[in-house]
Amino acid sequence: MTEITEQNLDNPAELARLLDERARILEAAGEGIYGIDCQGLGTFANPAAIRILGWTPDQLVGQPVHQLHHHSHADGTPYPREQCPIYAALQDGKVHHEENEVFWHADGSCVPVEYTSTPIRDGDGNQLGAVVVFRDISERKQAQREQQIAYAQIESLKNELQRERDYLREEVKVAHNFHEIVGNSDPLKRLLSQIEAVAATPANALILGETGVGKELVARAIHAASDRVDGPLVKVNCASIPKDLFESEFFGHVKGAFTGALRDRVGRFELAEGGTLFLDEVGEVPLEQQGKLLRALQEKEFERVGEAQTHKVNVRIIAATNRDLREEAEAGRFRQDLYFRLSVFPIEVPTLRERKQDVVPLVHNFLQRICADFGRPLLALSSAQANRLIAYDWPGNVRELQNVIERAVILSRGDRLMLDSALPELNLSSPSGQAPLESSTLLADSGDTQFVTLEVMKQRQRDNIIGALMAAGWRVSGDGGAAELLGVKPTTLAYQMKRLAIKKGDGQQR
């Protein structure tokens, strides 16, 4: 661009050309540009300034520009002219730049701007005015606000994830963790040795056993004894996950991946990073979903639903099932490759029927914990009650035993454990490898009903009660009374005596 000199001024044609050139430059500029004289009155404004501020040239030129568009701060408080950086350039002759102010539009709205006010001098250094160059930064401000909102959402999700991880870690430390792994039987010793062996390795483990044997407790014990103990133990109940939510539950999803995906969600694999993922009831995973699970186990990577990015994960897998997975695999209902991947180290958890000598230690443990939870004094277990518990078949295993003791505590009054209303009355048998229990320690109506008639059963009940009464000197209640020997309430025993027409001396008459 040619400079305007005294020679140009002497050549009207050249001067007109230069002025036209500058006018076209001002028109093409994307930033708003306007000038002020030493009194702060507008001298010119380019089209961008008119477009951004909405003031016409007639409203700007010759008018006090500060009063038009820079009279107030963004919050509406007055912006005195003597504090205005634009006018400061007229006073100190310095360039002033501001990045976070507002100009006021002709319609009364505020426009976020950044601007530079540059003093203008003549050839002798005399102050002529100033030129203000500004740009509308509304979009930048909006982007910053959206960025702040996004950061807040990310922080919220981070905190939520941290809380969930903390919850999952605390779940490992709850009071029930290892209370149920109690006993000294040979089957339990074998189980504990297997737990110790596999915990020291990164191998996957498959826990097998009936419902209620404590498969989750075994998984927790493996995790607690491993080098991943400081990481989370994340449990997934595979049977409770709907087919259409399997991928989301395991691998997570991004916002908008499907109807109802209102935000990003972290899956269980990602939650378990650095720790252990416990796949409970893994035999219930739908066949069509097993390939995706296998890939995550083999490759240690996955994608969230609706996202192309691959996530690497460092997770140890422990699975559990009450199904025969080998049989399921042979029948085509479970992928063989997934079965082999899971069953690197199979662990068979013994049933309570196989470890009858652990029943009483378990009961004492349950009583201590349940009584403490209920705020009750510790209830005593009589030898007769212990025999009854040992004699029961426990189809529900340790879980059933715990439920029975909890019901008994709820039903008990005083300091005596009332077991008769809590324990199922049938399916009692002698402990494996032991002699039959004395008849006086069995409940009156708990005989073996599979091969006897009702009359024979009734006679057995009568004989049991009479035997207990004779052993107790015909005392029904109190310490050493027949009710205590039988493990029933005195009122229950009195009812049975009345029902069976038992009276004192019946035993001697037989």
C-alpha positions in Angstrom: 0.0 0.0 0.0 1.4 3.3 -1.0 2.2 5.8 1.7 0.5 9.2 1.7 3.2 12.0 1.5 3.3 15.7 0.8 3.9 14.9 -2.8 0.7 12.8 -2.9 -1.2 15.7 -1.4 0.0 18.0 -4.3 -1.4 15.4 -6.8 -5.2 15.3 -6.5 -5.6 12.3 -8.7 -3.0 10.3 -6.8 -4.5 11.3 -3.5 -8.0 10.2 -4.7 -6.5 6.8 -5.7 -4.9 6.3 -2.3 -8.0 7.2 -0.4 -10.1 4.9 -2.6 -7.5 2.1 -1.9 -7.8 2.6 1.8 -11.6 2.7 1.7 -11.6 -0.6 -0.1 -9.2 -2.1 2.5 -11.5 -0.9 5.3 -14.5 -2.4 3.5 -12.8 -5.8 3.0 -11.6 -6.1 6.6 -13.4 -8.6 8.8 -12.6 -6.8 12.0 -14.5 -3.7 13.0 -12.5 -0.5 12.6 -13.5 3.0 13.5 -11.7 6.2 14.3 -12.1 8.9 16.9 -10.6 12.4 17.2 -9.0 13.9 20.2 -12.4 14.8 21.7 -13.6 11.2 21.4 -16.0 11.9 18.5 -16.3 9.3 15.8 -14.5 10.1 12.5 -15.2 7.0 10.4 -16.4 3.4 10.7 -15.9 0.5 8.3 -18.8 -1.9 7.2 -17.7 -4.6 9.7 -18.0 -2.1 12.6 -21.5 -1.2 11.4 -22.5 -4.8 11.0 -21.1 -5.9 14.5 -22.5 -2.9 16.4 -25.6 -2.0 14.4 -24.9 1.8 14.5 -25.2 3.6 11.2 -22.3 5.9 10.0 -24.5 8.9 10.7 -24.9 7.7 14.3 -21.2 7.2 14.8 -19.5 10.0 12.9 -19.3 13.2 14.9 -20.8 11.5 18.0 -19.2 10.6 21.4 -18.5 7.0 20.6 -18.0 6.0 24.3 -21.5 7.0 25.2 -22.8 5.0 22.2 -21.3 1.5 22.7 -18.8 1.4 25.6 -20.7 3.1 28.4 -21.3 0.0 30.7 -19.6 -3.1 31.7 -21.0 -6.6 30.9 -22.9 -6.6 34.2 -24.5 -3.3 33.4 -22.4 -1.1 35.8 -21.2 2.2 34.4 -17.9 2.4 32.6 -16.6 6.0 33.1 -14.9 7.6 30.1 -11.8 8.4 32.2 -11.3 4.7 32.8 -11.8 3.7 29.1 -8.7 2.2 27.5 -9.8 3.6 24.1 -9.5 7.1 25.3 -6.4 6.4 27.3 -4.6 6.1 24.0 -5.4 9.8 23.4 -4.0 10.8 26.7 -0.8 8.7 27.0 -0.1 8.1 23.4 0.3 4.3 24.0 -1.4 1.3 22.3 -4.0 -0.3 24.6 -5.3 -3.8 24.1 -8.2 -5.5 25.9 -9.3 -9.1 25.5 -12.4 -9.4 27.6 -14.8 -6.5 27.4 -18.1 -5.8 25.7 -19.4 -3.2 23.3 -23.1 -2.4 23.2 -25.1 -3.0 20.1 -27.6 -0.5 18.8 -30.5 -2.8 19.9 -29.2 -2.8 23.5 -27.6 -6.2 23.6 -23.9 -6.6 24.5 -21.3 -8.0 22.2 -18.2 -9.7 23.7 -15.1 -8.1 22.0 -11.4 -7.8 22.1 -10.0 -4.6 20.8 -6.9 -2.5 20.3 -6.8 1.3 20.5 -3.9 2.8 18.7 -3.0 6.6 18.8 -2.6 8.5 15.5 -0.2 11.3 15.1 0.8 13.7 12.3 4.3 14.1 10.9 5.2 16.5 13.7 4.1 14.1 16.4 0.9 15.9 17.2 -2.0 13.7 18.5 -4.8 13.5 15.9 -6.9 10.8 17.5 -7.0 7.0 17.6 -8.0 4.0 15.5 -9.9 1.2 17.2 -9.7 -2.3 15.7 -12.1 -4.9 17.3 -13.6 -8.3 16.7 -16.7 -10.0 17.9 -15.7 -12.9 20.1 -19.2 -14.2 20.9 -18.5 -17.6 19.3 -15.2 -18.0 21.2 -17.1 -17.1 24.4 -19.8 -19.6 23.6 -17.2 -22.3 22.9 -15.5 -21.5 26.2 -18.8 -21.8 28.1 -19.5 -25.1 26.3 -16.0 -26.3 27.1 -16.5 -25.3 30.8 -19.8 -27.3 30.8 -18.1 -30.2 29.2 -15.2 -30.1 31.7 -17.8 -29.9 34.5 -19.6 -33.0 33.1 -16.3 -34.8 32.8 -15.4 -33.9 36.3 -18.8 -35.1 37.5 -18.5 -38.4 35.6 -15.0 -38.8 37.0 -16.2 -38.3 40.5 -19.1 -40.6 39.9 -16.7 -43.2 38.5 -14.4 -42.7 41.5 -17.3 -43.1 43.9 -18.3 -46.3 42.1 -14.8 -47.7 42.2 -14.5 -46.8 45.9 -17.9 -48.5 46.5 -16.7 -51.6 44.7 -13.4 -51.6 46.6 -15.2 -51.2 49.9 -17.5 -54.1 48.9 -14.5 -56.3 49.1 -13.9 -55.2 52.7 -17.3 -55.6 54.1 -17.8 -57.7 57.2 -19.1 -60.7 55.4 -16.0 -61.2 53.3 -14.6 -64.3 54.8 -16.9 -65.0 57.7 -18.5 -67.9 55.9 -15.2 -69.6 55.0 -15.1 -71.2 58.4 -14.3 -74.7 59.4 -11.6 -77.4 59.6 -12.9 -80.2 57.5 -10.7 -81.9 54.9 -12.8 -80.7 51.9 -12.4 -77.2 53.2 -8.7 -77.5 53.7 -8.4 -78.7 50.1 -10.4 -75.8 48.9 -8.2 -73.3 50.8 -5.1 -74.8 49.4 -6.5 -74.4 45.8 -7.3 -70.7 46.6 -3.8 -70.1 47.8 -2.3 -71.8 44.8 -4.2 -69.9 42.1 -4.2 -66.6 43.9 -0.4 -66.3 43.4 -0.8 -66.5 39.6 -2.5 -64.4 37.0 -4.4 -67.4 35.7 -8.2 -67.3 35.2 -10.2 -69.5 37.6 -13.5 -71.2 37.2 -15.4 -71.8 40.5 -17.9 -74.7 40.3 -20.4 -75.8 42.9 -24.1 -75.9 43.9 -26.1 -72.8 44.7 -25.3 -71.5 48.1 -21.9 -73.1 48.6 -20.1 -69.7 48.7 -18.6 -69.3 45.2 -18.5 -65.5 45.5 -16.6 -65.8 48.8 -14.1 -68.0 47.1 -13.7 -65.4 44.3 -13.2 -62.7 47.0 -10.6 -64.9 48.8 -8.7 -65.4 45.5 -8.7 -61.6 44.9 -7.7 -60.7 48.4 -4.7 -63.2 48.3 -3.5 -62.0 44.9 -1.2 -59.1 44.0 -4.3 -57.3 42.7 -5.7 -56.8 46.2 -5.3 -53.0 45.9 -7.4 -53.0 42.8 -11.2 -53.3 42.5 -13.1 -56.5 42.6 -16.0 -56.0 40.2 -18.9 -58.5 40.2 -21.2 -59.1 37.2 -24.2 -61.3 37.7 -24.5 -62.6 34.1 -28.0 -64.1 34.7 -29.4 -60.7 35.5 -28.3 -58.9 32.3 -30.9 -58.5 29.5 -29.5 -59.7 26.1 -29.8 -56.3 24.5 -27.8 -54.7 27.3 -25.0 -57.3 27.6 -22.4 -55.3 25.6 -23.3 -52.0 27.4 -23.0 -53.7 30.9 -19.7 -55.4 30.1 -18.0 -52.8 27.8 -19.9 -49.5 28.4 -21.4 -47.2 25.8 -21.1 -43.6 24.5 -23.8 -41.0 24.6 -26.4 -41.6 21.9 -25.3 -45.1 21.1 -28.9 -46.3 21.5 -32.2 -45.1 22.8 -31.8 -44.3 26.5 -28.0 -43.8 26.3 -28.1 -40.2 27.7 -24.5 -40.1 28.7 -21.3 -42.0 28.4 -21.2 -45.1 30.6 -18.2 -47.1 31.8 -18.5 -50.9 31.5 -17.6 -53.5 34.1 -14.4 -54.4 32.3 -13.1 -50.9 32.5 -14.2 -50.6 36.1 -12.1 -53.6 37.0 -9.0 -52.2 35.5 -6.0 -53.3 37.5 -8.1 -55.6 39.6 -10.4 -58.7 39.2 -13.6 -59.2 37.3 -15.9 -61.8 38.8 -18.3 -63.3 36.3 -21.0 -64.9 38.5 -23.3 -67.4 36.8 -21.2 -67.2 33.6 -23.1 -70.2 32.2 -26.1 -67.9 31.7 -24.3 -65.7 29.1 -26.3 -65.9 25.9 -24.5 -68.0 23.2 -24.6 -65.2 20.7 -22.8 -62.9 23.1 -20.1 -65.3 24.2 -17.9 -64.4 21.2 -17.6 -60.8 22.3 -16.7 -61.9 25.8 -14.1 -64.4 24.5 -12.5 -61.6 22.4 -12.2 -59.4 25.5 -10.7 -62.2 27.5 -8.2 -63.2 24.8 -7.1 -59.8 23.4 -7.5 -57.8 26.6 -9.3 -55.1 24.6 -12.8 -54.0 23.8 -14.8 -51.2 22.3 -17.7 -49.3 24.0 -21.0 -49.6 22.2 -21.3 -46.8 19.6 -17.5 -46.0 19.7 -14.8 -47.1 17.3 -11.9 -46.5 19.7 -10.3 -49.7 21.2 -9.6 -49.8 24.9 -6.9 -52.0 26.4 -7.6 -53.5 29.8 -5.6 -55.3 32.5 -8.1 -57.5 34.3 -8.0 -60.9 35.9 -11.0 -63.1 35.3 -12.7 -65.3 37.9 -15.9 -67.0 36.7 -18.4 -69.1 38.7 -21.3 -71.4 37.7 -23.5 -74.1 39.1 -23.8 -75.6 35.6 -21.6 -78.4 34.2 -19.9 -76.2 31.6 -18.1 -79.1 29.9 -21.4 -80.8 29.3 -22.9 -77.5 28.1 -20.0 -77.0 25.7 -20.3 -80.5 24.3 -24.1 -80.0 23.8 -23.4 -76.8 21.9 -25.0 -74.5 24.5 -21.7 -72.9 25.5 -18.6 -72.1 23.4 -15.9 -74.6 23.9 -13.2 -72.0 23.3 -14.7 -69.8 26.0 -15.0 -72.7 28.3 -11.3 -73.6 27.9 -10.3 -69.9 28.3 -12.2 -69.7 31.6 -11.3 -73.1 33.1 -7.6 -72.7 33.3 -7.9 -73.5 37.0 -11.2 -75.1 38.0 -12.1 -75.1 41.7 -14.9 -77.3 43.0 -16.5 -75.9 46.1 -17.7 -78.7 48.4 -21.3 -78.8 49.5 -22.2 -78.5 53.2 -23.2 -82.2 53.1 -19.6 -83.0 52.3 -18.3 -81.0 55.3 -20.7 -81.7 58.1 -18.1 -81.1 60.7 -18.0 -77.4 59.7 -21.7 -76.9 60.4 -21.3 -76.0 64.1 -18.3 -73.7 63.6 -20.3 -71.9 60.9 -23.3 -71.6 63.2 -21.3 -70.1 66.0 -19.8 -67.6 63.5 -23.3 -66.7 62.2 -24.7 -66.3 65.7 -21.9 -63.9 66.7 -22.4 -61.8 63.6 -26.2 -61.8 63.4 -26.7 -61.2 67.1 -24.3 -58.2 66.8 -26.1 -56.9 63.8 -29.5 -57.2 65.5 -28.2 -55.8 68.8 -29.0 -59.0 70.6 -27.0 -60.7 73.3 -25.2 -63.8 72.1 -27.5 -66.8 71.9 -26.3 -70.2 73.0 -26.5 -73.3 70.8 -27.3 -76.5 72.7 -25.8 -79.8 71.9 -29.2 -81.1 70.9 -29.6 -78.2 68.4 -26.2 -78.8 67.1 -27.0 -82.4 66.4 -30.2 -81.4 64.6 -28.2 -79.0 62.4 -25.6 -81.6 61.6 -28.3 -84.2 60.7 -30.0 -81.9 58.2 -29.1 -82.4 54.5 -28.8 -78.7 53.7 -29.9 -78.6 50.0 -29.3 -74.9 50.1 -25.8 -75.3 51.6 -24.2 -72.5 53.6 -26.7 -69.9 52.4 -29.6 -72.0 53.7 -27.7 -72.5 57.0 -27.2 -68.7 57.4 -30.9 -68.1 56.6 -32.0 -70.6 59.2 -29.8 -69.1 61.9 -31.0 -65.6 61.1 -34.7 -66.7 61.3 -33.9 -68.5 64.6 -32.4 -65.3 66.1 -35.4 -63.3 65.0 -37.8 -65.8 66.6 -35.8 -66.2 69.8 -36.7 -64.5 73.1 -34.3 -64.1 75.9 -30.9 -65.7 75.7 -32.0 -69.1 74.2 -31.9 -69.9 70.6 -35.3 -71.1 69.3 -34.4 -73.3 66.4 -37.6 -75.4 66.0 -39.6 -72.8 64.1 -36.6 -71.9 61.8 -35.3 -75.3 60.7 -37.2 -77.4 58.1 -38.4 -80.6 59.8 -37.8 -83.2 57.1 -34.8 -84.6 55.3 -32.8 -85.3 58.5 -30.1 -87.9 58.2 -27.1 -89.1 60.2 -23.9 -87.3 59.4 -21.8 -89.2 56.9 -19.3 -91.6 58.5 -20.9 -91.2 62.0 -23.1 -93.4 64.1 -26.8 -92.5 64.2 -27.7 -89.8 66.7 -29.3 -90.6 69.9 -33.1 -90.6 69.6 -33.4 -88.2 72.5 -31.6 -85.5 70.5 -33.9 -85.6 67.6 -37.0 -83.5 67.2 -40.2 -85.5 67.9 -41.6 -85.2 64.4 -38.4 -85.4 62.4 -38.3 -89.1 61.6 -37.4 -90.6 58.3 -40.7 -90.5 56.3 -39.5 -92.0 53.1 -40.1 -95.7 54.0 -42.4 -95.6 57.0 -46.2 -95.3 57.5 -47.8 -92.4 59.4 -48.5 -94.6 62.3 -44.9 -95.7 62.6 -43.7 -92.1 62.3 -46.1 -91.1 65.0 -44.8 -93.8 67.3 -41.3 -92.8 66.7 -42.1 -89.2 67.6 -43.8 -90.4 70.8 -40.9 -92.6 71.8 -38.4 -89.7 71.2 -40.4 -87.4 73.4 -40.8 -90.0 76.2 -37.1 -90.7 76.0 -36.2 -87.1 76.4 -38.7 -86.7 79.3 -37.3 -89.7 81.1 -33.7 -88.4 80.6 -34.8 -85.0 82.1 -36.7 -86.5 85.0 -39.9 -85.5 83.4 -39.1 -81.9 83.6 -40.5 -80.2 80.5 -38.7 -76.8 80.7 -35.7 -75.2 82.4 -32.0 -76.1 82.3 -31.6 -79.7 81.3 -35.4 -80.1 80.7 -36.8 -82.2 77.9 -37.5 -79.1 75.7 -33.9 -78.1 75.9 -32.8 -81.7 75.1 -35.1 -81.7 72.1 -34.2 -78.2 71.0 -37.8 -77.0 71.0 -39.8 -74.5 72.9 -41.5 -75.8 76.1 -44.9 -74.7 74.6 -44.2 -76.8 71.5 -43.2 -79.8 73.6 -46.4 -79.4 75.7 -48.5 -79.3 72.6 -46.8 -82.5 71.2 -47.3 -84.3 74.5 -51.0 -83.4 74.4 -51.3 -84.4 70.8 -49.6 -87.7 71.4 -51.4 -88.3 74.8 -48.1 -88.6 76.7 -48.3 -88.5 80.5 -45.8 -89.0 83.2 -44.8 -92.7 83.7 -45.5 -93.8 80.1 -42.0 -94.9 79.6 -42.1 -97.3 82.6 -45.3 -98.8 81.4 -43.9 -99.9 78.0 
